[in-house]
Amino acid sequence: MIREDNDRQYNKTRIKPFRRTGPLDAYIYEQGADKEDVEEVQDNVVIKHILTVSKENKENIMHVFTDGACPGNGKRNANAAWGALLVSDNGYIVLDRFSGAIPLSESQTNQRAELTALLRGLEVAEKQLAQDTTLKKIQIWSDSQYSINCASVWGPTWKSRGWKKQGGEIQHLDLIRVLVEKTQSLAFKIEYKWLKGHKGGDSQRVFPWMFNHQVDALANSALR
């Protein structure tokens, strides 16, 4: 969303970015915010514009796309799985694929699937950074605002409070603890990127949504 105003002095139109400041904007939450319902009502919310990386003055970076799948979420017959893709920035080529089902000993929910996907993606990034010291950054993409916030916004706050939060227990704490620790240890080498998932039209051929579609299919293929 943008606003325009005429600059008569220079006889041209200036484009000013307009940033939403509503409660669902995950990238402007203040530390300590507990808004875990954000994932359920994310339609029509723009967190930030996602642009392809310019071919000029481009850093040596890579991308990891993650997604969870859980048909029947919240029901007794729910079935959860995760997927992750390692993608080059040069030519946007899929270098590797990772996927798996959520163990039956764990809760079969959408949130756990998304958290597991993000954690596995973070582990892929961690390994890649260790192998290639020329890498400047790895961008980790997810369509789950909940997972990104657990790793980088709410999680650090809960950690500072002794892993406690206002209003009750922290769900999936076993995953969130590891996510926060790894995120903090790789703070200057990774960047979380949210994108609205399952975008239709030509998005299946456009970066980054093309890989959101692919990783969604990968996660669903890992379902039991």
C-alpha positions in Angstrom: 0.0 0.0 0.0 1.4 3.4 -0.9 0.5 7.1 -0.6 1.3 9.7 -3.2 1.8 13.4 -2.7 2.8 16.0 -5.3 6.0 17.8 -4.9 5.4 21.0 -6.8 8.9 22.3 -6.2 10.4 19.5 -8.2 7.4 19.0 -10.5 7.2 15.3 -9.8 5.4 12.8 -7.7 7.0 11.3 -4.7 6.0 7.9 -3.5 6.0 7.4 0.2 5.7 4.0 1.7 2.8 3.5 4.0 3.4 1.0 6.8 0.5 -0.6 8.6 0.7 -0.3 12.4 -2.2 -2.6 13.3 -1.9 -5.4 15.8 -1.2 -8.1 13.2 2.0 -6.6 11.9 4.5 -9.1 13.1 7.5 -7.0 12.2 6.6 -4.1 14.4 5.5 -5.9 17.5 7.2 -4.6 20.6 9.1 -7.0 22.8 6.8 -8.6 25.2 3.7 -8.7 22.9 1.8 -12.0 23.1 -0.4 -12.1 20.0 -0.4 -15.8 19.2 -3.7 -15.6 17.3 -2.0 -13.7 14.5 -1.7 -16.7 12.2 -5.4 -17.4 12.2 -6.4 -14.0 11.0 -3.6 -13.0 8.7 -5.7 -12.3 5.6 -5.5 -8.8 4.2 -2.5 -8.0 6.4 0.7 -6.8 4.7 3.8 -7.1 6.9 6.3 -5.8 4.5 6.8 -5.7 0.7 8.8 -8.6 -0.5 10.9 -7.8 -3.6 13.3 -10.0 -5.6 17.0 -9.3 -4.9 18.5 -6.9 -7.3 21.1 -8.4 -9.6 23.3 -5.3 -9.0 25.4 -5.0 -5.9 24.1 -8.4 -4.7 25.5 -10.1 -1.6 26.3 -13.8 -1.6 23.1 -15.1 0.0 20.9 -18.2 -0.1 17.3 -18.9 0.7 15.5 -21.6 2.7 11.8 -22.0 2.3 9.8 -23.8 5.0 6.2 -24.9 5.4 4.1 -27.2 7.6 1.0 -29.2 6.6 -1.7 -30.5 8.9 -5.0 -31.8 7.3 -7.6 -32.1 10.0 -5.9 -29.6 12.3 -7.6 -29.7 15.7 -9.3 -33.0 15.0 -8.6 -36.5 16.3 -7.5 -37.7 12.9 -5.1 -34.8 12.3 -1.9 -35.6 10.4 1.1 -33.3 10.4 4.3 -33.0 8.4 6.9 -30.4 7.3 9.1 -29.5 4.4 12.1 -27.3 3.6 13.8 -26.2 0.4 17.4 -24.9 0.0 17.4 -22.4 -2.9 20.3 -20.6 -4.6 20.0 -16.8 -5.1 21.8 -17.1 -8.4 19.1 -18.4 -10.8 16.8 -19.5 -7.9 17.7 -23.1 -8.3 16.5 -25.7 -5.7 19.7 -27.3 -4.3 18.2 -29.7 -1.8 14.9 -30.8 -0.4 14.0 -31.9 3.2 10.8 -33.2 4.6 9.3 -35.5 7.2 6.2 -36.4 9.2 5.7 -35.2 12.7 6.1 -38.2 15.0 2.8 -39.7 16.3 4.1 -39.2 19.8 3.9 -35.4 19.3 0.8 -33.3 18.9 -0.5 -33.3 15.3 -1.2 -29.6 14.8 -0.6 -26.9 12.3 1.4 -24.8 14.7 3.8 -27.7 15.5 4.2 -28.5 11.9 5.1 -24.9 11.1 7.5 -24.7 14.1 9.2 -27.9 13.1 9.5 -26.8 9.5 11.1 -23.5 10.6 13.5 -25.4 13.0 14.6 -27.8 10.3 15.1 -24.9 7.9 17.2 -23.2 10.5 19.3 -26.3 10.9 19.8 -26.4 7.1 20.9 -22.8 7.2 23.2 -23.4 10.1 24.9 -26.3 8.2 25.2 -24.3 5.0 26.8 -21.4 6.8 29.3 -23.7 8.4 30.2 -25.3 5.0 30.5 -22.0 3.0 32.3 -19.2 4.9 31.7 -16.8 1.9 28.0 -16.8 2.6 26.9 -13.4 3.9 23.3 -14.3 4.8 20.6 -16.9 4.5 17.0 -15.7 4.2 14.5 -18.1 5.8 11.0 -17.8 4.3 7.8 -18.9 6.0 4.1 -18.1 5.6 3.6 -18.6 9.3 3.7 -15.4 11.3 3.3 -17.4 14.4 6.5 -19.4 13.9 8.6 -16.4 13.0 7.4 -14.5 16.0 8.1 -17.5 18.3 11.6 -17.6 17.0 12.4 -13.9 16.9 9.9 -11.8 18.8 7.9 -13.6 21.5 10.5 -16.3 22.2 13.3 -14.0 23.3 10.9 -12.3 25.7 9.7 -15.5 27.1 13.3 -16.6 27.6 14.1 -13.4 29.5 11.2 -14.2 31.8 12.4 -17.7 32.6 10.3 -19.2 29.8 7.1 -17.8 31.1 4.4 -15.8 29.5 1.3 -13.8 30.5 -1.9 -15.8 30.5 -0.7 -19.4 30.7 1.8 -22.0 29.5 3.9 -21.7 26.3 2.7 -24.3 23.8 5.4 -26.3 21.9 8.1 -25.0 24.3 10.5 -27.8 23.4 10.7 -26.5 19.8 10.6 -22.8 20.7 13.6 -23.1 23.1 15.8 -24.6 20.4 14.5 -22.1 17.7 15.3 -19.1 19.9 18.8 -20.4 20.8 19.7 -21.1 17.2 18.2 -17.8 16.0 20.2 -15.9 18.5 23.5 -17.7 17.8 23.0 -17.0 14.0 21.6 -13.5 14.5 23.8 -11.7 12.0 23.7 -14.5 9.4 20.0 -15.2 9.0 17.0 -13.1 8.2 13.4 -14.3 8.6 11.0 -13.3 5.8 7.3 -13.7 5.9 5.2 -14.1 2.8 1.5 -14.6 2.3 1.1 -18.3 1.4 -0.8 -20.0 -1.3 -1.0 -16.9 -3.5 -2.8 -17.7 -6.8 -2.4 -16.5 -10.3 1.0 -16.1 -11.8 2.7 -16.4 -8.4 3.6 -20.0 -9.1 6.2 -18.6 -11.5 7.4 -15.6 -9.5 10.0 -15.5 -6.8 9.4 -16.0 -3.8 5.9 -17.4 -4.1 6.9 -20.1 -6.6 8.9 -21.8 -3.8 6.2 -21.4 -1.3 4.0 -23.5 -3.6 6.8 -26.0 -4.0 7.5 -26.4 -0.3 3.8 -26.7 0.5 3.6 -29.6 -1.9 6.7 -31.1 -0.4 5.3 -30.9 3.1 2.0 -32.5 2.0 3.9 -35.3 0.3 5.5 -36.2 3.6 2.1 -36.8 5.3 1.3 -40.4 6.4 
